[in-house]
Amino acid sequence: MVTTAPYGAWPSPIDARLVAEHDGRPEYVGVVGAEVWWTEARPAEGGRRALVRRGLDGTEETVLPAPWNVRSRVIEYGGQPWAGAVDADGRTVVVFCDFADQRLYAYTPGGAAPRPLTPVSAVGGGLRWADPVLRLDRGEVWCVLEEFTGPRPTDVRRVIAAVPLDGSAAGDRAAVRELSDDRHRFVTGPRISPDGRRAAWIAWDHPRMPWEGTVVLLADITGDGGFTGVRTIAGGPGESVPQIEWDADGTLLYVSDADGWWELRRADPDAAGAPGTRLCRPRQEEFGGPLWQLGVRWFRPLDSGTIAVLHGRGAMALGILDPVSGDLVDAAGPWTEWAPALAVHGSRVIGVAAGPRSAFEIVELDTCTGRARAIASRHTDAVDPAYYPEPQVRTFTGPDGRDVHAHIHPPHNPGHRAPDGELPPYVVWAHGGPTSRTPLVLNLEVAYFTSRGIGVAVVDYGGSTGYGRAYRERLRGQWGVVDVEDCAAVAGALADEGTADRRRLAIRGGSAGGWTAAASLVTTDLYACASISYPVLDLVGWSEDGTHDFESQYLVSLIGPYTEVPDRYRDRSPLRHADRITAPFLLLQGLDDAVCPPGQCAPFLAEAVRHGVPHAYLAFEGEGHGFRRAETIVRAVEAELSLYVQTFGIARTDIPALELTK
């Protein structure tokens, strides 16, 4: 029986605790011996990332108990935090970075407790490590070392370093061998050639971000394990290379956007300066993405000579590329989105995949048979799938006729419908980054709202990835303009076509999406309210030492050089125009956030009080940039719903009331 009730008032079995329980996805998949290993989110365990393995018999085992938290803080967004191998005696050796102190630890499952390999530094943010490569032949692990040299967040250097596996560097920084120099501000971990004679890595410098321009460096490895003859073999100021891998024949495979799309290429390391050869016919699709984390992988070469690749336009599918013919065959299955976490073993490809009706799970493709199956961290329906959203992939028209891509999730509940003639409220979701996108996969946080009768419009505004470099660069100098306009174009179009109630539109976002939500409040009266999470609110205060080193010069491309356009920094900042806000808002902030520090919130809230704007502020101890703990996620989700209930005039009393102050 279907019950008639107003939009937003529908009961739903998808509560906030269920949302929190299913937050996060498997990451950093690898193969140790023949076992599949990965890290897994544990919201109920303080938000830690657990290291998990799948045994040869198919059983899953947590490798390290709480409170071990396998997560790196290099460039704050982290990267590959572990590496494993089987030694000559058949023992599994694992090296990992623990979040609490950022030290590297070595561990043999079934043996003694993990032992530290690196020292603790009291300078600034200390010593941090990421993207490790085990060199058991040398008794070392080679990885990125991020070292703070002073108290400011930009007092930092990064090099490729070798750490002894015998623990001799645990109390002695001098025992760490530096393999590269610090001529470049940022580096990835090394990729070692099949013959062990060469190492390649990616590097870039301020003010460029890695999706704007990187170089591929190559060095010869000396007999004593040093680097010599460092030279550039690919990339440049206007070319982004986010991943490199060696092929079995000693050539270097890499992804480049030199022609406007991230494409897979091959370079001869002995032909310096020669352009790489494109391996797939032009498709106007992406074969890579933005390098927000070190060690992510969109492709992996296979023993057969073919290459497992992720590719797509607005979504990433798994395919097998024949680099000789250029043919590409996609894997079958219900998964429409693959995360950049590919691993290979023999003829097997292992990745993390999801679809509109399934969350991310670990999937294995057997390239010999073509069969793909979920093998670990499997999706299970926590509620009746009839309550899941039924999304629509749409393209809207923005200012100047430009395309704006979005995923529309209408209200949906199998047991309820709205009264005739009533239009639903809609919330526009602006993703973070802003150089990012939102995958079209099952998200119980979206379902939390749609199953209650509130629509969700997820906008991949100009600046998003997945649609080529030209779409990505629409935001150059236009942050706070194009993103705001594109979100408004989608919201306005939904209202104009009679899909959404124009009087009940909201906007929400976190990080860069929080900026877009706040900027929307001060530049348009389209939205009735906003939910703003860990945002940028003041451009002047956020640039340079107001944030972490990785993004400290991001605004040079997003806004423009401060020395040239100082007025633009002030004019675009929501803080400077808080007097224009008339709609209520919710501000959510982690107090340990190093990316968007909580200090940005106080002056913004003071302006809201001064101008009598209804608002609520929830700050969370122990949370950084993005919420990981179950109790935080529950409070945030329920507070956001309460904001909409109050603003949209929805009658429901099954959630804690959010107190709005003036």
C-alpha positions, 0 to 999 in steps of 0.5 A: 500500500502506498501512503500519501504524505508531503515531500520530506515527511516520509519515513525511511529505514535508512537512518543516520547510523546506517549512513555512518556504518557504510561510510568510506570505501576500500582503498590501496589494493595490492597483492602480497604473494597471491593474497589481496590486501587493502585498507578499509574504513572503520567509522565505529573504531574512531574512523581508523583505516584498517589493513585487511587481507583476503586469504587464499581460502577466501576468508578476510582477516584484519591484519592489525587490531585497533588502534593501528591506523594505516594512513599517511598524511603526506600532502595531507591527503596522503597516499599509498600507506603500505607495501608488502612482499614475501621474502626468500624464506616465505615470510610475509613482510609488511611496511606501513605508516601509522596515522598517529605518529606517521612513523613507518613500521615493519610487521610480519603477520603472526610474529611480534608487534610492529616495530618502528623503522623511522624516527619521530621529529619534533619540528613542525609536522614531523616526518611523514612517509608515503608510496613505499616500495619494498627492496628486500634485496637491499634490506630497505624500503624506498618511499617519499619522505616529507620533512618539516623544517620549521613551524609553518605549514609551508616549511617542508621539503620532500625527497625519495628516501631509503629506510633500512628494514633493520630498524637502525633509523628508528632513532637516527634520522641520519640512517635514512638515505636520501636518493633524490635531491629536493630540487622539486617541491613534490615527488611521488614514490619511485617505480623501479625498472624490471632489470633494477637499473633505473628508477622513475618518478613524477615531480612538480613545483609550485604554483602548479598543481599536479593536474596542471603540469608535472614532469617524469624524472628518470635516474640510473641506480648505482651499485650502492643504491644511489641515483645518478644521471637524473633527467626529464623524459616526459611531461612539462609545464602544461602537461599533467602526468598522474601515473607511470609504470614500467612495462616488461620490455623496459619501456615506460608507460604513462598517462598524459593530457598533452592533447587535452585528455588523459591518455595512455602513452609509451616512452623509450627511456633511451630516447630522451626528448622523444614524444611518447607514443599513444597506445589507444585510438583517440576517444575523448575519454580520460584514462587518468585523473587528478593526483590528489593522493600519491600512489593511486593507479588508473592502469597496470600492465599485465604479463600477457602484454596487455594493459588493464586500464580505467577509462571513461567520460564522467565515469571510469570503466575497467578495460583491457587494452591491446597496445599493439592494435589499440583495441580496448575491451571492457569488463562485463558486470554491473560495476559502472565506476572503478576507483584508481586502485588497480592491482594485478597478479598474473592474469588477474586484475583486482580493483575497487568498483561500484554501481548506482545500486551497489557500494564500492567492493573489491572485484577481480577480473580473470582476463583469461576467462573474462569473468569478473566477480566481487571477492572481498568487502562485498556489497550487501543490501542493508535495507530493501533496495527499493529505497535506493535512489533512481538517479538520472545522468543529465546535462544542463545548459549554463551561462553562455550555453556551456554544458553542465553535467549533473546526476539527479536523484529524485525523491523515491520511497516505495511506500510513499508518494506526495500529494498531487500538485506538490513539488519536492524540495531539492538540495544541490550538492557541490563536490570538493576539490574543486578539481574532482568529481562525484562518482555515480554510485550507491551513496546511502547519504544521498538515499537518506534524503531521497527516501524521505522525499528530498531530491538531490542534484549532484553537480559536476560544475565547470572545473570538474574532472572526467570531461577533458582538460578544457572543461577542467580549466573552466575554473581557471581564475573563475573559482567562486563564479563558474562553480556558483553559476553552474550549480545555480543553472542546474537548480534553476532548470529543475525549478523551471521544468517543474521538477523542484519547488523553487521556494525550497532549494538548498545547497550543500558542500564540503571543502571546496564544495563548502566554499561554493555553498557559502559563495552561493549564499552571498551572490544569489538569493536562489537558495532557502538555506545551505549546509557548509562543511569545513569550507574556505571562507576567506581567500586572503587568510587561506592562501600561503600559510593559512593552509597546508603546503600542497594547496598553499598556491592553488589559488594562483590558478583558481583566482589569480596571483595575489600580487596581480589581483588582490581585489579579486581575493577580497571580492570573492570571499564569502567572509567579506560579504556575509552581510548579503546572507539572508538564508539560514545555514549550518556550518560543520567543522573538524577542529583538527583540520589542517586543510581548511583550519577552524580559524576561518569559521569564527569571523564568518560566524561573528558576521552572521550574528552581527547581521542576525542570520539564523545559523548553527555551528557544530565543531568536532574534536578529533576530526580533520578534513572530512568526517570519519567517526561514526558519531560525527557522521550521525550528528552531521547528517541529522543536523543537516536534515533538521535544517531542511525540516525547519527551513522547508516547513516539513513536519517530522519529529524523529530527529534531534532538533538543530538549534538555530541562533541569530 
